[in-house]
């Protein structure tokens, strides 16, 4: 004999009828997703923290890595990252205003605030793409030793880091520039560093004001050490290859795990922002054609707003722990 569950008993079990906790099914599912995704990001940041403190003596300092601003030459530590963060936070503000306008059934305001949110998201994603490209390309170049240490180069007079191109000596016999028509097996120049180890070493020897800068950890904390002239030349004897920029295996700024976490964490967050932009665009056009006016509510705007606020909050944690701490 089958048990019959009445509508009254269902409401009694849920305690909230068709809307437990006075939230619709869609909003409940969005909250479940946000909680699960928050745990994922937490795992990534905890892993980053463990790796950073394990290799703290050779871990790059963010202020020395993210110093670029588009169309400006110079050293502007964290300026552009701060600008990106400000834009994303402001897009969260416009999303709040869109949700509020939706509650008041003001279609025009919802449209404009949604549009502003989308623009803010596009600026952030575009800025992140530019930051990736700059990080991958690198500025100065460095040398990796057989032990995996990164040796950077500084001007002894100013103490500032200098690029390989400022002192490296070109040795024609070091690299034959061949073409396919020469019928030789060759490696594309695009995959090779600009200089060889010998060219860098010879350049250091011919420029007395060039010193090696390496990382170390002592009782005072994490800092950089500039070697003497003799120590610099001795350190270069252990040089293995030239590193320019950063990728998943090499990193001119320090430990390769720094680049791994940078690409993975910021890339994963960037994917969330991009997904949010796509969803916002869909909702934006639905608002324009009056879909939610006919439904009598703008709950979809509120649901996508929850996701967008989550994405913004996650970036605040990424910005704090990855860039500032």
C-alpha positions in Angstrom: 0.0 0.0 0.0 1.6 3.3 -1.1 1.9 6.1 1.3 0.2 9.3 0.2 2.0 12.6 1.0 -0.3 15.5 1.0 0.6 19.1 0.3 0.0 20.0 3.9 2.5 17.3 5.1 5.1 18.5 2.6 4.9 22.1 3.9 5.1 20.8 7.4 8.3 18.8 6.6 10.0 21.7 4.8 8.8 24.4 7.2 8.8 26.8 4.4 6.5 25.4 1.8 7.9 25.7 -1.7 10.4 28.2 -0.5 12.6 26.9 2.4 14.1 29.7 4.4 11.9 32.0 2.3 14.2 31.5 -0.7 13.3 30.2 -4.1 14.7 27.0 -5.4 17.0 29.0 -7.8 18.4 31.2 -5.0 19.0 28.1 -2.8 20.9 26.4 -5.5 23.0 29.5 -6.1 23.9 29.6 -2.4 24.9 25.9 -2.5 27.2 26.6 -5.5 28.7 29.6 -3.8 29.5 27.6 -0.6 31.1 24.8 -2.6 33.1 27.2 -4.8 34.3 29.1 -1.7 35.7 25.9 -0.3 37.5 25.3 -3.6 39.1 28.7 -3.6 40.0 28.3 0.1 41.9 25.1 -0.7 43.9 26.9 -3.4 44.8 29.8 -1.1 45.8 27.5 1.8 48.0 25.5 -0.6 49.6 28.8 -1.8 50.3 29.7 1.8 52.0 26.4 2.6 54.1 26.6 -0.5 55.1 30.2 0.2 56.3 29.6 3.7 58.1 26.4 2.7 60.2 28.2 0.1 60.1 31.7 1.6 63.8 32.3 1.1 63.4 32.2 -2.7 59.8 33.3 -3.0 59.3 36.5 -5.1 58.1 39.7 -3.6 54.9 40.9 -5.3 56.0 44.6 -5.1 59.0 43.7 -7.3 57.0 41.6 -9.8 53.8 43.5 -10.5 55.3 47.0 -11.2 53.7 47.7 -14.6 51.1 50.1 -15.8 50.0 50.1 -19.4 51.4 52.9 -21.6 53.7 54.1 -18.8 57.4 53.1 -18.3 58.7 53.0 -14.8 58.3 51.2 -11.5 54.8 51.4 -10.1 54.5 48.6 -7.6 50.9 47.3 -7.3 49.3 50.4 -8.8 47.6 48.6 -11.7 46.5 45.6 -9.5 44.9 48.1 -7.1 43.2 49.8 -10.1 41.8 46.4 -11.2 40.6 45.7 -7.7 38.9 49.1 -7.5 37.1 48.5 -10.8 35.8 45.0 -9.7 34.6 46.4 -6.4 32.8 49.3 -8.2 31.1 46.7 -10.5 29.8 45.0 -7.4 28.3 48.4 -6.3 26.5 48.8 -9.6 25.2 45.3 -9.3 23.7 46.1 -5.9 22.0 49.1 -7.5 20.7 46.9 -10.3 19.2 44.5 -7.8 17.6 47.3 -5.8 16.2 48.8 -8.9 14.8 45.4 -9.8 13.0 45.2 -6.5 11.4 48.5 -7.3 10.5 47.3 -10.9 12.5 50.1 -12.5 13.5 48.6 -15.8 15.5 51.6 -17.1 17.7 51.8 -14.0 18.3 48.0 -14.0 19.4 48.2 -17.7 22.0 50.9 -17.1 23.3 49.4 -13.9 23.7 46.0 -15.5 25.5 47.7 -18.4 27.9 49.4 -16.0 28.5 46.1 -14.3 29.3 44.4 -17.6 31.7 47.1 -18.6 33.5 46.9 -15.2 33.9 43.1 -15.6 35.3 43.5 -19.2 37.8 46.1 -18.0 38.9 43.7 -15.2 39.3 40.6 -17.5 41.1 42.7 -20.1 43.5 44.0 -17.4 44.1 40.5 -16.2 44.9 39.3 -19.7 47.4 42.2 -20.1 48.9 41.4 -16.7 49.3 37.7 -17.8 51.0 38.7 -21.0 53.4 41.1 -19.2 54.2 38.4 -16.6 54.9 35.8 -19.2 57.1 38.1 -21.3 59.1 39.4 -18.3 61.2 42.6 -18.2 64.7 41.9 -17.1 65.6 38.2 -17.6 67.7 36.1 -15.1 69.9 33.1 -14.9 69.0 29.8 -13.3 71.7 27.7 -11.6 72.1 24.0 -11.6 70.6 24.0 -8.1 67.4 25.8 -9.3 68.3 29.2 -7.8 67.4 32.3 -9.8 70.2 34.9 -10.2 69.1 38.4 -11.1 71.3 41.4 -12.0 71.6 44.9 -10.5 73.5 48.0 -11.2 76.1 48.4 -8.4 75.8 52.2 -8.5 72.0 52.5 -8.2 71.1 49.1 -6.7 68.3 48.8 -9.2 67.7 45.7 -11.3 68.9 45.8 -14.9 67.8 43.8 -18.0 70.1 41.4 -19.8 70.0 43.5 -22.9 71.8 46.3 -21.0 75.0 44.3 -20.5 74.9 41.0 -22.3 77.6 40.6 -25.0 76.5 39.2 -28.4 78.7 36.3 -29.5 77.9 35.5 -33.2 79.3 31.9 -33.0 77.1 31.1 -30.0 74.0 30.7 -32.1 73.6 30.0 -35.8 70.6 31.7 -37.3 69.4 29.2 -39.8 66.4 29.0 -42.0 64.4 26.1 -43.4 65.9 26.7 -46.9 69.3 25.8 -45.5 68.2 22.2 -45.1 69.3 22.0 -41.4 67.4 20.8 -38.4 66.9 24.0 -36.3 64.9 25.3 -33.3 62.8 28.3 -33.9 64.2 31.5 -32.5 60.9 32.3 -30.9 61.4 29.5 -28.4 65.0 30.4 -27.5 66.1 33.1 -24.9 67.5 36.2 -26.3 71.0 35.4 -25.0 73.0 32.3 -24.1 74.7 31.7 -20.8 78.1 32.5 -22.2 76.8 35.8 -23.6 75.4 36.8 -20.2 78.6 35.7 -18.3 80.8 37.6 -20.8 78.6 40.6 -20.4 78.9 40.6 -16.6 82.7 40.3 -16.9 82.9 43.2 -19.2 80.7 45.5 -17.0 82.3 45.9 -13.6 79.1 47.7 -12.3 76.9 44.6 -12.8 76.3 42.5 -9.7 74.3 39.4 -9.0 71.2 39.6 -6.8 69.8 36.5 -5.2 67.3 35.7 -2.4 68.0 34.4 1.1 66.3 34.2 4.4 67.7 35.2 7.7 66.5 36.0 11.2 65.4 39.5 10.1 63.0 38.2 7.5 62.7 37.8 3.8 65.0 40.2 1.8 67.3 40.3 -1.2 71.1 40.0 -1.1 73.4 41.6 -3.6 76.6 39.7 -4.0 80.0 41.3 -4.2 81.8 41.4 -7.6 83.9 38.3 -6.8 80.9 36.4 -5.4 78.8 37.3 -8.4 81.4 35.9 -10.8 81.7 32.8 -8.7 77.9 32.3 -8.6 77.7 32.5 -12.4 80.0 29.4 -12.7 77.0 27.3 -11.6 74.6 28.9 -14.2 72.6 26.5 -16.3 70.3 28.5 -18.5 68.8 31.9 -19.2 65.3 32.6 -18.0 63.1 35.3 -19.5 59.6 35.9 -18.1 57.6 33.2 -16.4 55.8 30.0 -17.3 54.8 26.7 -15.7 58.4 25.5 -15.5 60.6 28.6 -15.3 60.2 31.9 -13.5 62.7 34.8 -13.7 61.3 36.3 -10.5 62.0 33.4 -8.2 60.5 30.0 -7.4 58.5 28.4 -10.3 55.7 27.5 -7.9 55.0 31.3 -7.6 54.2 31.3 -11.4 52.2 28.1 -11.1 49.9 29.5 -8.4 49.7 32.8 -10.1 48.4 31.3 -13.4 46.1 28.8 -11.7 44.5 31.0 -9.0 44.1 34.2 -11.1 43.2 32.1 -14.1 40.5 30.2 -12.2 39.1 33.5 -10.8 39.3 35.1 -14.2 37.3 32.2 -15.7 34.6 32.9 -13.0 34.6 36.6 -13.9 34.3 35.8 -17.6 31.4 33.4 -16.9 29.8 36.1 -14.8 30.1 38.6 -17.7 28.5 36.1 -20.2 25.6 35.5 -17.7 25.2 39.2 -17.1 25.0 39.9 -20.8 22.2 37.3 -21.2 20.3 38.8 -18.2 21.0 42.3 -19.6 19.3 41.5 -22.9 16.4 39.8 -21.1 15.9 43.0 -19.2 15.9 45.1 -22.4 13.2 42.9 -24.1 11.1 43.0 -20.9 11.2 39.4 -19.9 11.3 40.1 -16.2 8.7 42.8 -16.5 6.2 40.2 -17.8 7.2 37.8 -15.0 6.5 40.5 -12.5 9.9 40.2 -10.7 13.6 40.6 -11.3 14.7 37.6 -9.3 17.2 36.5 -12.0 19.0 39.8 -11.6 19.3 39.0 -7.9 20.6 35.5 -8.4 23.3 36.6 -10.9 24.0 39.4 -8.4 24.8 36.8 -5.7 27.3 35.1 -8.0 28.9 38.5 -9.0 29.3 39.5 -5.3 30.9 36.1 -4.6 33.4 36.6 -7.4 34.3 40.1 -6.1 34.7 38.8 -2.6 37.0 36.0 -3.7 39.2 38.5 -5.5 39.5 40.6 -2.3 41.0 37.5 -0.6 43.2 36.7 -3.6 44.4 40.3 -3.7 45.1 40.3 0.0 47.0 37.0 0.3 48.7 36.8 -3.1 49.6 40.4 -3.7 49.7 42.2 -0.4 50.8 39.8 2.3 
